[in-house]
Amino acid sequence: MAVTDEAIEKIKEMIVSGALRPGDRLPKESELAAGLGLSRNSLREAVRALSLIRILDVRQGDGTYVTSLDPQLLLEALSFVVDFHRDDTVLEFLQVRRILEPAATAMAAALITEEELDVLERGLDALGPQPSVEELVTADLAFHRGIVQGCGNSVLCSLLDGLSGPTTRARVWRGLTQEDAVARTLREHRAILGALRDRDAEAARSWATVHVASVEQWLRSTL
């Protein structure tokens, strides 16, 4: 194991074991290096690496702290990596969405509030029957984000938020080239919303599956 990797593992063990908790300040560099049996250089490299993935927060003139370790904060690194996807992996992102999003939608059927459903409905009403493709895709992202936020699972919400980016271009492309794509998307959104209003988890899951799968199937046939 490389020296820096060893240093990262030792700091990680301190956090996992509870020796360092969210919001805690790390001991002084010299003390921590000596306590962990590390050189100060390897400790600095480990701290730099862990700060890049939001595990540690280096505050100039104040010290180094463990972050909140909130899932949304930690999963920002995933969003950064996802931004480097290749076009030939878009289908794989859609497959992951098809697995996760229906489950999140089913969970939301029990947990999403009436106020949150009203917001979703107002968004659909504001689009009207013939929105532009760009307006529809923007609204589509907001619609799904609103549902997933209502599922009560911040990890699932952050994962799906990170995965939505690579599929955006495919959605626009479909809207521009498939004859009934806009109308079909609007119908499916209304069906999902109706299932959520009825608190019907299985219907919500089914409609979400149909909705995501339709984009995947179109892209697969196009490619």
C-alpha positions in Angstrom: 0.0 0.0 0.0 1.3 3.5 -0.9 2.2 5.7 2.0 -0.5 8.2 1.2 -3.1 5.4 0.9 -2.0 4.2 4.3 -2.5 7.6 5.7 -5.9 7.9 4.2 -6.9 4.5 5.6 -5.8 5.5 9.1 -7.8 8.8 9.1 -10.7 6.9 7.7 -10.5 4.4 10.6 -10.5 7.2 13.1 -13.8 8.6 11.5 -15.5 5.2 11.1 -14.6 4.2 14.7 -15.9 7.4 16.1 -12.6 8.8 17.3 -13.3 11.7 15.0 -16.9 12.7 14.5 -18.6 15.1 12.1 -17.6 18.6 12.9 -14.6 17.6 15.0 -11.3 19.4 14.5 -8.3 17.2 13.7 -5.3 17.3 16.2 -2.4 19.4 15.2 -0.5 18.0 12.2 2.6 17.1 14.2 0.6 15.4 16.9 -1.6 13.5 14.4 1.4 12.4 12.3 3.2 11.1 15.4 0.1 9.4 16.8 -0.6 7.6 13.5 3.1 6.8 12.8 3.1 8.8 9.6 5.4 11.4 8.1 4.0 14.9 8.0 4.2 14.9 4.2 2.1 11.7 3.8 -0.4 13.1 6.3 -0.7 16.3 4.3 -1.3 14.4 1.1 -4.0 12.3 2.8 -5.7 15.4 4.1 -5.6 17.0 0.7 -7.1 13.9 -0.9 -9.9 13.6 1.7 -10.7 17.3 1.4 -11.3 16.9 -2.3 -14.0 14.3 -1.7 -15.5 16.4 1.1 -14.5 14.2 4.0 -12.3 16.9 5.5 -12.6 20.6 5.4 -9.3 22.5 5.5 -9.9 26.1 6.9 -6.9 28.3 6.4 -5.7 29.7 9.7 -8.2 27.7 11.7 -7.4 24.0 11.2 -8.8 20.9 9.5 -12.3 19.6 10.4 -14.3 16.5 9.6 -17.3 17.7 7.5 -20.9 17.0 8.3 -20.5 13.7 6.3 -24.0 14.4 4.9 -24.7 12.0 2.0 -25.6 14.9 -0.4 -22.2 16.5 0.3 -20.2 13.3 -0.1 -22.0 12.3 -3.2 -21.1 15.5 -5.0 -17.9 13.7 -5.9 -20.0 11.1 -7.8 -21.7 13.9 -9.8 -18.2 15.2 -10.7 -17.2 11.8 -12.0 -20.4 11.3 -13.8 -19.8 14.5 -15.8 -17.0 12.7 -17.5 -19.2 10.0 -19.0 -18.9 9.0 -22.6 -21.8 9.0 -25.0 -21.7 5.2 -25.3 -22.4 4.9 -21.6 -25.7 6.8 -21.6 -27.7 3.6 -21.9 -26.0 2.3 -18.8 -27.0 5.5 -16.8 -30.6 5.0 -18.0 -30.5 1.4 -16.9 -29.5 2.5 -13.4 -32.2 5.1 -13.4 -34.7 2.4 -14.4 -33.7 0.3 -11.4 -33.6 3.1 -8.8 -36.2 5.7 -9.8 -39.3 3.5 -9.7 -38.3 2.4 -6.2 -37.9 6.0 -5.1 -41.3 6.9 -6.7 -43.0 4.0 -4.9 -41.5 5.1 -1.6 -42.7 8.7 -2.2 -46.3 7.5 -2.6 -46.4 7.0 1.2 -44.2 10.0 2.2 -44.6 12.9 -0.2 -46.8 15.7 1.2 -49.9 17.1 -0.4 -48.1 20.5 -0.6 -45.2 18.9 -2.5 -47.7 17.2 -4.9 -49.4 20.6 -5.4 -46.0 22.0 -6.5 -45.6 19.2 -9.0 -49.1 19.7 -10.4 -48.6 23.5 -10.7 -45.4 22.8 -12.6 -47.2 20.5 -15.1 -50.1 23.0 -15.4 -47.6 25.8 -16.2 -46.1 23.8 -19.1 -49.4 23.7 -21.0 -50.2 21.1 -23.7 -47.5 22.1 -26.2 -44.3 23.1 -24.5 -41.0 23.3 -26.3 -38.6 20.4 -26.0 -36.2 22.5 -23.9 -39.1 23.6 -21.6 -40.2 20.0 -21.2 -36.8 18.6 -20.4 -36.2 21.4 -17.8 -39.6 20.6 -16.2 -39.0 16.9 -16.5 -35.8 17.2 -14.4 -37.6 19.3 -11.8 -40.6 16.9 -11.7 -38.5 13.8 -11.0 -36.3 15.7 -8.5 -39.4 16.8 -6.6 -40.6 13.2 -6.4 -37.3 11.7 -5.3 -36.9 14.4 -2.7 -40.2 13.3 -1.3 -39.1 9.7 -0.9 -37.4 10.4 2.4 -34.0 8.9 1.5 -31.3 11.5 1.1 -28.8 9.0 -0.3 -31.2 7.8 -3.0 -32.1 11.4 -3.8 -28.4 12.4 -4.2 -27.6 9.3 -6.4 -30.5 10.0 -8.8 -29.7 13.7 -8.9 -26.1 12.8 -9.9 -27.3 10.3 -12.5 -29.8 12.6 -14.2 -27.2 14.8 -15.9 -25.9 12.3 -18.5 -29.4 11.4 -19.7 -30.4 15.1 -20.3 -29.1 15.2 -23.9 -30.8 11.9 -24.7 -34.1 13.4 -23.5 -33.7 16.5 -25.6 -32.7 14.4 -28.6 -35.7 12.1 -28.2 -38.0 15.1 -27.9 -36.7 16.6 -31.1 -36.8 13.4 -33.2 -39.6 11.2 -31.9 -43.0 12.3 -33.1 -45.1 11.8 -29.9 -42.4 12.2 -27.3 -43.6 15.5 -25.8 -47.3 14.4 -25.5 -46.3 11.0 -24.2 -44.0 12.5 -21.5 -46.8 14.8 -20.4 -49.3 11.9 -20.2 -46.8 9.8 -18.2 -46.1 12.6 -15.8 -49.8 13.0 -15.1 -50.2 9.3 -14.6 -47.3 9.2 -12.1 -48.8 12.2 -10.3 -52.2 10.6 -10.2 -50.7 7.4 -8.6 -49.0 9.5 -6.0 -52.2 11.4 -5.2 -53.9 8.0 -4.8 -51.0 6.8 -2.5 -50.8 3.8 -4.8 -47.1 2.7 -4.5 -47.3 -0.1 -7.1 -49.0 2.1 -9.7 -46.5 4.8 -9.0 -43.7 2.3 -9.4 -45.2 0.9 -12.6 -45.7 4.3 -14.3 -42.2 5.4 -13.3 -40.8 2.3 -14.9 -42.7 2.8 -18.1 -41.6 6.4 -18.2 -37.8 5.8 -17.8 -37.9 2.6 -19.9 -39.5 4.5 -22.8 -36.4 6.8 -23.1 -34.1 3.8 -22.7 -36.0 1.8 -25.4 -36.0 4.7 -27.8 -32.3 5.3 -27.4 -31.5 1.6 -27.8 -33.4 1.4 -31.0 -31.9 4.7 -32.3 -28.3 3.6 -31.5 
